[in-house]
């Protein structure tokens, strides 16, 4: 069975300061006899994957990773008890497994399209370091693994992008803005193949979960 875990690009909620997605007609049936649309977007628009080059000047770009890297053995981590701007600490993480990605289910995708989406739970730097030390890539149903700056930011929150640096600095990938994680089985295959663009720091993906019929999964609330 398959489940689409991607937000449609045309509904994208842009990270503060990032370019918004624009889709407009370039050619139309009425004037040209065919249709072509012009698409403008940032490399971190919508559901996307971060490459090390995102925060490391000499970091690897996406196209330096073998295509098979973007097919993950995922383990779902239930963090739905976390509230706005709560840290996901090391003690919330599972014992090490043979999986190669941890997918953090906070339920924050339900706030997509609202200001509250940017006051999401985030990954504490020690938790991110643990993930990197155990060779896990990371995915979240929020705009960032670090706190997103808003007027609600607390004085005790980390500055900068420490979780990004722990993960991307260790050549671990980060998938952000997932949706539809509720009801997935604990383990599933996650495919997050990026657009084929050379030298980039990130790219939108079509994120898809695959799991066997009969696995402990329920219908997506979408």
PLY file of the C-alpha trace (Angstrom):
ply
format ascii 1.0
element vertex 222
property float x
property float y
property float z
element edge 221
property int vertex1
property int vertex2
end_header
0.00 0.00 0.00
1.10 3.56 -0.66
0.33 6.86 1.04
1.29 10.28 -0.28
3.01 12.25 2.51
3.51 15.43 0.44
1.78 18.79 0.61
0.63 19.99 -2.84
2.99 22.71 -4.04
0.13 25.01 -4.93
-0.87 25.11 -1.23
2.66 25.66 0.02
3.24 27.57 3.25
6.63 29.21 2.73
9.22 29.33 5.51
9.63 32.96 6.68
11.91 34.76 4.23
11.84 32.01 1.61
10.33 32.59 -1.84
6.69 31.71 -2.26
5.53 29.25 -4.91
4.07 30.85 -8.04
2.29 28.86 -10.73
1.04 30.86 -13.69
0.16 30.14 -17.32
2.91 30.54 -19.92
0.95 29.15 -22.88
-2.77 28.44 -23.08
-5.07 26.34 -25.23
-6.94 29.46 -26.31
-3.91 31.41 -27.57
-1.31 28.73 -28.32
-3.19 25.49 -28.86
-1.48 23.84 -25.89
-0.88 24.52 -22.20
2.43 25.17 -20.40
2.69 26.60 -16.89
5.53 28.61 -15.40
6.64 27.47 -11.95
8.71 29.63 -9.57
9.76 28.27 -6.21
12.62 27.93 -3.74
14.69 24.81 -3.24
13.02 24.32 0.16
9.44 24.79 -0.98
6.74 22.43 0.24
7.71 18.91 1.24
11.44 18.89 0.58
14.82 17.42 1.48
17.78 19.36 2.87
21.30 18.56 1.69
24.43 19.36 3.73
25.14 22.30 1.41
22.06 23.98 2.94
24.07 25.08 5.98
27.65 23.93 5.29
29.57 26.04 2.70
31.54 22.96 1.62
28.69 20.53 2.26
27.58 17.94 -0.24
24.88 18.92 -2.74
21.88 16.68 -3.32
23.17 15.27 -6.59
26.28 13.87 -4.87
24.11 11.29 -3.05
23.31 8.03 -4.91
19.66 7.92 -5.89
19.10 4.91 -3.64
19.92 7.08 -0.61
16.46 8.64 -0.92
14.72 5.31 -0.32
14.62 5.01 3.46
13.77 2.30 5.97
11.75 4.53 8.28
10.83 4.20 11.95
7.95 6.37 13.18
8.53 8.24 16.46
5.33 9.38 18.19
5.77 12.96 19.45
2.12 14.02 19.36
2.25 14.91 23.04
4.60 17.80 22.32
3.14 21.30 22.36
3.99 24.53 20.62
7.73 25.25 20.56
8.50 22.21 22.76
11.85 20.51 22.34
12.01 16.83 21.39
14.73 15.67 23.76
17.07 12.72 23.63
14.88 10.70 26.04
12.04 10.74 23.45
14.13 8.73 21.00
13.92 4.95 20.59
16.63 2.43 21.22
18.95 2.08 18.19
17.55 -0.04 15.36
18.63 -1.18 11.91
16.42 1.47 10.27
18.13 4.41 8.55
15.55 7.17 9.14
13.56 8.44 12.10
10.25 10.12 11.17
8.94 12.40 13.92
5.15 12.51 14.04
4.13 15.66 15.92
0.73 16.14 14.27
1.77 19.67 13.35
0.77 19.16 9.70
-2.82 19.81 10.84
-1.80 23.48 11.26
-0.52 23.80 7.66
-1.57 27.12 6.17
-1.87 28.89 9.53
0.52 31.05 11.58
0.51 28.34 14.26
2.35 26.02 11.86
5.58 27.92 12.57
5.34 27.42 16.35
6.11 23.72 15.99
8.02 21.32 18.22
11.69 21.03 17.30
14.57 18.62 17.70
16.95 19.42 20.55
20.58 19.54 19.49
21.53 16.56 21.68
18.74 14.53 20.10
19.92 15.54 16.62
23.49 14.61 17.56
22.29 11.19 18.75
20.51 10.65 15.43
23.66 11.59 13.51
25.86 9.39 15.72
23.57 6.43 14.97
23.50 7.12 11.22
19.86 8.17 11.07
18.44 10.54 8.52
15.54 12.55 9.97
12.08 13.59 8.73
9.48 15.85 10.36
5.91 16.99 9.72
6.93 20.58 10.46
8.82 23.31 8.56
12.14 22.74 10.33
14.00 20.50 12.77
15.06 23.74 14.53
12.74 26.39 16.01
11.28 28.72 13.40
11.63 32.40 14.41
8.27 33.94 15.31
7.05 36.49 17.83
6.29 33.57 20.16
9.92 32.42 20.44
11.11 31.87 24.00
14.34 33.11 25.49
15.51 29.59 26.29
15.30 28.36 22.69
18.51 27.58 20.80
19.81 30.19 18.39
20.68 29.44 14.80
20.33 25.96 13.32
22.01 23.56 15.76
19.93 20.49 14.83
20.53 21.15 11.13
24.27 21.43 11.81
24.42 18.20 13.81
22.61 16.25 11.08
23.77 17.86 7.84
27.31 18.23 9.19
27.36 14.43 9.47
26.01 13.95 5.91
22.59 13.00 7.23
19.59 14.20 5.18
16.55 16.04 6.55
13.05 15.79 5.06
10.67 18.55 6.18
6.98 19.42 5.77
5.65 15.87 5.67
1.93 15.31 6.12
-0.42 12.37 6.72
1.74 10.45 9.20
-1.18 9.60 11.50
-2.08 5.94 11.37
1.05 4.72 9.61
2.63 1.52 10.91
5.70 1.90 13.10
7.95 0.79 10.23
7.53 1.59 6.56
9.52 2.49 3.46
9.75 6.21 2.78
10.60 7.39 -0.73
11.62 11.05 -1.00
13.21 11.49 -4.41
14.29 15.09 -5.10
14.12 17.00 -8.35
17.20 16.31 -10.48
19.03 19.64 -10.23
22.81 19.80 -9.98
24.65 21.39 -7.07
21.63 22.42 -5.01
21.16 22.72 -1.24
17.74 21.09 -1.24
14.77 20.30 -3.44
11.05 19.53 -3.30
10.21 15.82 -3.13
7.19 13.62 -3.66
7.30 11.80 -0.33
5.51 8.45 -0.37
5.15 5.79 2.32
4.97 2.14 1.29
3.80 -0.55 3.67
2.28 -3.97 3.35
-1.47 -4.48 3.29
-2.31 -5.80 6.73
0.40 -3.84 8.56
-0.80 -2.03 11.65
-1.98 1.08 9.81
-5.19 3.06 9.64
-6.58 5.40 7.03
-4.98 8.81 6.77
-7.16 11.53 8.32
-6.89 13.35 4.97
0 1
1 2
2 3
3 4
4 5
5 6
6 7
7 8
8 9
9 10
10 11
11 12
12 13
13 14
14 15
15 16
16 17
17 18
18 19
19 20
20 21
21 22
22 23
23 24
24 25
25 26
26 27
27 28
28 29
29 30
30 31
31 32
32 33
33 34
34 35
35 36
36 37
37 38
38 39
39 40
40 41
41 42
42 43
43 44
44 45
45 46
46 47
47 48
48 49
49 50
50 51
51 52
52 53
53 54
54 55
55 56
56 57
57 58
58 59
59 60
60 61
61 62
62 63
63 64
64 65
65 66
66 67
67 68
68 69
69 70
70 71
71 72
72 73
73 74
74 75
75 76
76 77
77 78
78 79
79 80
80 81
81 82
82 83
83 84
84 85
85 86
86 87
87 88
88 89
89 90
90 91
91 92
92 93
93 94
94 95
95 96
96 97
97 98
98 99
99 100
100 101
101 102
102 103
103 104
104 105
105 106
106 107
107 108
108 109
109 110
110 111
111 112
112 113
113 114
114 115
115 116
116 117
117 118
118 119
119 120
120 121
121 122
122 123
123 124
124 125
125 126
126 127
127 128
128 129
129 130
130 131
131 132
132 133
133 134
134 135
135 136
136 137
137 138
138 139
139 140
140 141
141 142
142 143
143 144
144 145
145 146
146 147
147 148
148 149
149 150
150 151
151 152
152 153
153 154
154 155
155 156
156 157
157 158
158 159
159 160
160 161
161 162
162 163
163 164
164 165
165 166
166 167
167 168
168 169
169 170
170 171
171 172
172 173
173 174
174 175
175 176
176 177
177 178
178 179
179 180
180 181
181 182
182 183
183 184
184 185
185 186
186 187
187 188
188 189
189 190
190 191
191 192
192 193
193 194
194 195
195 196
196 197
197 198
198 199
199 200
200 201
201 202
202 203
203 204
204 205
205 206
206 207
207 208
208 209
209 210
210 211
211 212
212 213
213 214
214 215
215 216
216 217
217 218
218 219
219 220
220 221
